[in-house]
C-alpha cells in the first residue's frame, strides 16, 4: 500500500473515532470487532446486544445513538475508495 494511502486511512480512522466518541486508547481491532458485532446485532433488531458489543469505558454510553446520527465523513469515504482501488490494482500483494 502506498504511504500516502496509509496516511489517508489513519486520518479517516481518527475522524470516525472522533464522530463516534471512541478514544485513542481503544485498540483498532477492538473497535472494528465491536462495531461489526454491533452491526450484526442491530441488523437482527437486538439493540441490547449491540450495546453489549460496544461497552464503556472504551465506547461512549450513547454509541448507538451516535451510530444512528453519524454524519457524512468524506475522509472515511475517500479512504474506503482508495483501498478498493488499491486492492483492484495490487490485489493481495499490495498489503
TIVO-2410 file (N, C-alpha, C; in nm, 3 decimals):
# residues 95
REC num residu      c1      c2      c3 atome chaine
REC   1      X   0.084  -0.117   0.000     N      A
REC   1      X   0.000   0.000   0.000    CA      A
REC   1      X   0.090   0.124   0.000     C      A
REC   2      X   0.064   0.217  -0.088     N      A
REC   2      X   0.142   0.340  -0.091    CA      A
REC   2      X   0.131   0.416   0.042     C      A
REC   3      X   0.240   0.483   0.082     N      A
REC   3      X   0.244   0.553   0.211    CA      A
REC   3      X   0.135   0.659   0.222     C      A
REC   4      X   0.107   0.729   0.115     N      A
REC   4      X   0.002   0.831   0.118    CA      A
REC   4      X  -0.135   0.772   0.148     C      A
REC   5      X  -0.159   0.653   0.095     N      A
REC   5      X  -0.286   0.585   0.121    CA      A
REC   5      X  -0.295   0.547   0.269     C      A
REC   6      X  -0.185   0.502   0.325     N      A
REC   6      X  -0.183   0.466   0.467    CA      A
REC   6      X  -0.214   0.589   0.552     C      A
REC   7      X  -0.157   0.702   0.516     N      A
REC   7      X  -0.184   0.826   0.589    CA      A
REC   7      X  -0.332   0.864   0.580     C      A
REC   8      X  -0.391   0.846   0.462     N      A
REC   8      X  -0.533   0.876   0.445    CA      A
REC   8      X  -0.619   0.786   0.533     C      A
REC   9      X  -0.581   0.660   0.544     N      A
REC   9      X  -0.656   0.566   0.629    CA      A
REC   9      X  -0.647   0.607   0.776     C      A
REC  10      X  -0.529   0.646   0.819     N      A
REC  10      X  -0.513   0.688   0.958    CA      A
REC  10      X  -0.596   0.813   0.988     C      A
REC  11      X  -0.598   0.906   0.894     N      A
REC  11      X  -0.681   1.026   0.911    CA      A
REC  11      X  -0.828   0.989   0.919     C      A
REC  12      X  -0.873   0.901   0.831     N      A
REC  12      X  -1.013   0.858   0.830    CA      A
REC  12      X  -1.049   0.789   0.961     C      A
REC  13      X  -0.960   0.703   1.010     N      A
REC  13      X  -0.986   0.634   1.137    CA      A
REC  13      X  -1.002   0.735   1.250     C      A
REC  14      X  -0.918   0.836   1.252     N      A
REC  14      X  -0.928   0.939   1.356    CA      A
REC  14      X  -1.058   1.016   1.348     C      A
REC  15      X  -1.100   1.050   1.226     N      A
REC  15      X  -1.226   1.123   1.208    CA      A
REC  15      X  -1.346   1.038   1.254     C      A
REC  16      X  -1.342   0.910   1.222     N      A
REC  16      X  -1.451   0.821   1.265    CA      A
REC  16      X  -1.452   0.806   1.416     C      A
REC  17      X  -1.335   0.788   1.475     N      A
REC  17      X  -1.327   0.780   1.622    CA      A
REC  17      X  -1.385   0.906   1.686     C      A
REC  18      X  -1.348   1.022   1.632     N      A
REC  18      X  -1.399   1.148   1.686    CA      A
REC  18      X  -1.550   1.155   1.678     C      A
REC  19      X  -1.606   1.120   1.563     N      A
REC  19      X  -1.751   1.127   1.543    CA      A
REC  19      X  -1.826   1.033   1.636     C      A
REC  20      X  -1.765   0.917   1.665     N      A
REC  20      X  -1.832   0.818   1.750    CA      A
REC  20      X  -1.795   0.831   1.897     C      A
REC  21      X  -1.698   0.916   1.927     N      A
REC  21      X  -1.658   0.933   2.066    CA      A
REC  21      X  -1.574   0.818   2.119     C      A
REC  22      X  -1.503   0.750   2.031     N      A
REC  22      X  -1.419   0.637   2.069    CA      A
REC  22      X  -1.278   0.689   2.090     C      A
REC  23      X  -1.227   0.670   2.210     N      A
REC  23      X  -1.095   0.722   2.244    CA      A
REC  23      X  -0.982   0.649   2.173     C      A
REC  24      X  -0.868   0.716   2.168     N      A
REC  24      X  -0.750   0.660   2.103    CA      A
REC  24      X  -0.693   0.541   2.178     C      A
REC  25      X  -0.733   0.522   2.303     N      A
REC  25      X  -0.681   0.410   2.381    CA      A
REC  25      X  -0.746   0.277   2.343     C      A
REC  26      X  -0.858   0.282   2.271     N      A
REC  26      X  -0.923   0.160   2.225    CA      A
REC  26      X  -0.846   0.109   2.104     C      A
REC  27      X  -0.797  -0.013   2.112     N      A
REC  27      X  -0.722  -0.072   2.001    CA      A
REC  27      X  -0.809  -0.076   1.876     C      A
REC  28      X  -0.747  -0.054   1.762     N      A
REC  28      X  -0.820  -0.053   1.635    CA      A
REC  28      X  -0.896  -0.183   1.612     C      A
REC  29      X  -0.834  -0.297   1.643     N      A
REC  29      X  -0.902  -0.425   1.622    CA      A
REC  29      X  -1.021  -0.439   1.716     C      A
REC  30      X  -1.009  -0.390   1.838     N      A
REC  30      X  -1.120  -0.393   1.933    CA      A
REC  30      X  -1.235  -0.307   1.881     C      A
REC  31      X  -1.202  -0.190   1.827     N      A
REC  31      X  -1.303  -0.102   1.770    CA      A
REC  31      X  -1.374  -0.171   1.654     C      A
REC  32      X  -1.297  -0.229   1.564     N      A
REC  32      X  -1.354  -0.297   1.448    CA      A
REC  32      X  -1.440  -0.415   1.489     C      A
REC  33      X  -1.389  -0.499   1.577     N      A
REC  33      X  -1.465  -0.616   1.623    CA      A
REC  33      X  -1.597  -0.574   1.689     C      A
REC  34      X  -1.590  -0.471   1.773     N      A
REC  34      X  -1.711  -0.423   1.841    CA      A
REC  34      X  -1.813  -0.368   1.744     C      A
REC  35      X  -1.766  -0.288   1.649     N      A
REC  35      X  -1.859  -0.229   1.551    CA      A
REC  35      X  -1.922  -0.335   1.461     C      A
REC  36      X  -1.844  -0.434   1.421     N      A
REC  36      X  -1.900  -0.542   1.339    CA      A
REC  36      X  -2.002  -0.625   1.417     C      A
REC  37      X  -1.971  -0.657   1.542     N      A
REC  37      X  -2.065  -0.732   1.625    CA      A
REC  37      X  -2.192  -0.651   1.648     C      A
REC  38      X  -2.177  -0.522   1.675     N      A
REC  38      X  -2.293  -0.436   1.695    CA      A
REC  38      X  -2.378  -0.427   1.569     C      A
REC  39      X  -2.314  -0.420   1.452     N      A
REC  39      X  -2.387  -0.415   1.326    CA      A
REC  39      X  -2.472  -0.541   1.308     C      A
REC  40      X  -2.414  -0.656   1.340     N      A
REC  40      X  -2.490  -0.781   1.331    CA      A
REC  40      X  -2.610  -0.779   1.426     C      A
REC  41      X  -2.586  -0.732   1.549     N      A
REC  41      X  -2.694  -0.726   1.648    CA      A
REC  41      X  -2.804  -0.630   1.604     C      A
REC  42      X  -2.764  -0.514   1.554     N      A
REC  42      X  -2.863  -0.416   1.510    CA      A
REC  42      X  -2.943  -0.468   1.390     C      A
REC  43      X  -2.875  -0.539   1.300     N      A
REC  43      X  -2.945  -0.597   1.184    CA      A
REC  43      X  -3.048  -0.700   1.228     C      A
REC  44      X  -3.021  -0.764   1.341     N      A
REC  44      X  -3.113  -0.864   1.395    CA      A
REC  44      X  -3.217  -0.800   1.489     C      A
REC  45      X  -3.210  -0.668   1.504     N      A
REC  45      X  -3.306  -0.599   1.590    CA      A
REC  45      X  -3.272  -0.606   1.738     C      A
REC  46      X  -3.149  -0.641   1.770     N      A
REC  46      X  -3.107  -0.659   1.909    CA      A
REC  46      X  -3.024  -0.540   1.956     C      A
REC  47      X  -3.092  -0.433   1.997     N      A
REC  47      X  -3.021  -0.313   2.040    CA      A
REC  47      X  -2.943  -0.338   2.170     C      A
REC  48      X  -2.996  -0.419   2.259     N      A
REC  48      X  -2.925  -0.451   2.383    CA      A
REC  48      X  -2.795  -0.525   2.353     C      A
REC  49      X  -2.800  -0.616   2.259     N      A
REC  49      X  -2.679  -0.688   2.218    CA      A
REC  49      X  -2.576  -0.596   2.158     C      A
REC  50      X  -2.623  -0.498   2.079     N      A
REC  50      X  -2.532  -0.400   2.019    CA      A
REC  50      X  -2.464  -0.318   2.127     C      A
REC  51      X  -2.538  -0.279   2.229     N      A
REC  51      X  -2.478  -0.202   2.339    CA      A
REC  51      X  -2.375  -0.287   2.414     C      A
REC  52      X  -2.403  -0.414   2.429     N      A
REC  52      X  -2.309  -0.504   2.496    CA      A
REC  52      X  -2.181  -0.519   2.414     C      A
REC  53      X  -2.193  -0.515   2.283     N      A
REC  53      X  -2.076  -0.529   2.195    CA      A
REC  53      X  -1.986  -0.405   2.198     C      A
REC  54      X  -2.039  -0.294   2.248     N      A
REC  54      X  -1.966  -0.167   2.250    CA      A
REC  54      X  -1.966  -0.111   2.392     C      A
REC  55      X  -1.898  -0.178   2.484     N      A
REC  55      X  -1.908  -0.141   2.626    CA      A
REC  55      X  -1.821  -0.021   2.665     C      A
REC  56      X  -1.868   0.055   2.766     N      A
REC  56      X  -1.782   0.155   2.827    CA      A
REC  56      X  -1.669   0.083   2.902     C      A
REC  57      X  -1.559   0.144   2.927     N      A
REC  57      X  -1.530   0.284   2.904    CA      A
REC  57      X  -1.475   0.314   2.765     C      A
REC  58      X  -1.446   0.210   2.686     N      A
REC  58      X  -1.388   0.235   2.554    CA      A
REC  58      X  -1.484   0.302   2.459     C      A
REC  59      X  -1.609   0.272   2.473     N      A
REC  59      X  -1.713   0.328   2.386    CA      A
REC  59      X  -1.806   0.413   2.472     C      A
REC  60      X  -1.852   0.527   2.419     N      A
REC  60      X  -1.940   0.613   2.499    CA      A
REC  60      X  -2.077   0.549   2.520     C      A
REC  61      X  -2.144   0.585   2.629     N      A
REC  61      X  -2.276   0.526   2.656    CA      A
REC  61      X  -2.379   0.552   2.545     C      A
REC  62      X  -2.362   0.660   2.469     N      A
REC  62      X  -2.457   0.694   2.363    CA      A
REC  62      X  -2.409   0.649   2.225     C      A
REC  63      X  -2.326   0.546   2.221     N      A
REC  63      X  -2.266   0.499   2.095    CA      A
REC  63      X  -2.372   0.459   1.991     C      A
REC  64      X  -2.479   0.395   2.034     N      A
REC  64      X  -2.583   0.351   1.939    CA      A
REC  64      X  -2.650   0.473   1.875     C      A
REC  65      X  -2.677   0.574   1.957     N      A
REC  65      X  -2.737   0.696   1.905    CA      A
REC  65      X  -2.640   0.767   1.810     C      A
REC  66      X  -2.512   0.768   1.844     N      A
REC  66      X  -2.412   0.830   1.757    CA      A
REC  66      X  -2.406   0.757   1.623     C      A
REC  67      X  -2.414   0.625   1.626     N      A
REC  67      X  -2.413   0.549   1.502    CA      A
REC  67      X  -2.534   0.584   1.416     C      A
REC  68      X  -2.648   0.601   1.481     N      A
REC  68      X  -2.770   0.634   1.409    CA      A
REC  68      X  -2.772   0.774   1.350     C      A
REC  69      X  -2.689   0.861   1.405     N      A
REC  69      X  -2.684   1.000   1.359    CA      A
REC  69      X  -2.548   1.035   1.299     C      A
REC  70      X  -2.477   0.934   1.254     N      A
REC  70      X  -2.342   0.954   1.202    CA      A
REC  70      X  -2.345   1.046   1.079     C      A
REC  71      X  -2.271   1.154   1.086     N      A
REC  71      X  -2.268   1.244   0.970    CA      A
REC  71      X  -2.182   1.186   0.858     C      A
REC  72      X  -2.196   1.244   0.741     N      A
REC  72      X  -2.110   1.206   0.630    CA      A
REC  72      X  -1.969   1.253   0.663     C      A
REC  73      X  -1.873   1.162   0.655     N      A
REC  73      X  -1.732   1.195   0.683    CA      A
REC  73      X  -1.656   1.164   0.555     C      A
REC  74      X  -1.628   1.268   0.479     N      A
REC  74      X  -1.571   1.247   0.346    CA      A
REC  74      X  -1.437   1.175   0.351     C      A
REC  75      X  -1.359   1.193   0.459     N      A
REC  75      X  -1.230   1.126   0.468    CA      A
REC  75      X  -1.247   0.974   0.475     C      A
REC  76      X  -1.351   0.929   0.543     N      A
REC  76      X  -1.378   0.785   0.553    CA      A
REC  76      X  -1.420   0.731   0.417     C      A
REC  77      X  -1.506   0.802   0.348     N      A
REC  77      X  -1.550   0.759   0.216    CA      A
REC  77      X  -1.432   0.755   0.119     C      A
REC  78      X  -1.349   0.858   0.122     N      A
REC  78      X  -1.233   0.864   0.032    CA      A
REC  78      X  -1.134   0.752   0.063     C      A
REC  79      X  -1.112   0.723   0.191     N      A
REC  79      X  -1.019   0.615   0.228    CA      A
REC  79      X  -1.072   0.479   0.182     C      A
REC  80      X  -1.202   0.457   0.197     N      A
REC  80      X  -1.261   0.331   0.151    CA      A
REC  80      X  -1.244   0.314   0.001     C      A
REC  81      X  -1.264   0.421  -0.072     N      A
REC  81      X  -1.247   0.417  -0.218    CA      A
REC  81      X  -1.101   0.391  -0.255     C      A
REC  82      X  -1.009   0.452  -0.182     N      A
REC  82      X  -0.866   0.431  -0.206    CA      A
REC  82      X  -0.829   0.285  -0.185     C      A
REC  83      X  -0.879   0.225  -0.078     N      A
REC  83      X  -0.849   0.084  -0.050    CA      A
REC  83      X  -0.907  -0.004  -0.160     C      A
REC  84      X  -1.030   0.027  -0.200     N      A
REC  84      X  -1.090  -0.050  -0.309    CA      A
REC  84      X  -1.004  -0.042  -0.434     C      A
REC  85      X  -0.958   0.077  -0.466     N      A
REC  85      X  -0.873   0.095  -0.585    CA      A
REC  85      X  -0.740   0.022  -0.569     C      A
REC  86      X  -0.679   0.029  -0.451     N      A
REC  86      X  -0.552  -0.040  -0.426    CA      A
REC  86      X  -0.568  -0.191  -0.441     C      A
REC  87      X  -0.678  -0.245  -0.387     N      A
REC  87      X  -0.700  -0.389  -0.398    CA      A
REC  87      X  -0.721  -0.431  -0.543     C      A
REC  88      X  -0.788  -0.346  -0.618     N      A
REC  88      X  -0.807  -0.375  -0.760    CA      A
REC  88      X  -0.674  -0.371  -0.834     C      A
REC  89      X  -0.593  -0.273  -0.801     N      A
REC  89      X  -0.466  -0.252  -0.869    CA      A
REC  89      X  -0.358  -0.352  -0.826     C      A
REC  90      X  -0.347  -0.373  -0.694     N      A
REC  90      X  -0.238  -0.456  -0.641    CA      A
REC  90      X  -0.280  -0.594  -0.595     C      A
REC  91      X  -0.409  -0.615  -0.569     N      A
REC  91      X  -0.454  -0.742  -0.514    CA      A
REC  91      X  -0.393  -0.763  -0.376     C      A
REC  92      X  -0.379  -0.887  -0.335     N      A
REC  92      X  -0.324  -0.919  -0.203    CA      A
REC  92      X  -0.177  -0.882  -0.191     C      A
REC  93      X  -0.107  -0.869  -0.302     N      A
REC  93      X   0.036  -0.838  -0.299    CA      A
REC  93      X   0.063  -0.698  -0.247     C      A
REC  94      X  -0.038  -0.610  -0.248     N      A
REC  94      X  -0.020  -0.474  -0.203    CA      A
REC  94      X  -0.033  -0.453  -0.055     C      A
REC  95      X  -0.060  -0.560   0.021     N      A
REC  95      X  -0.080  -0.547   0.166    CA      A
REC  95      X   0.050  -0.520   0.235     C      A
***
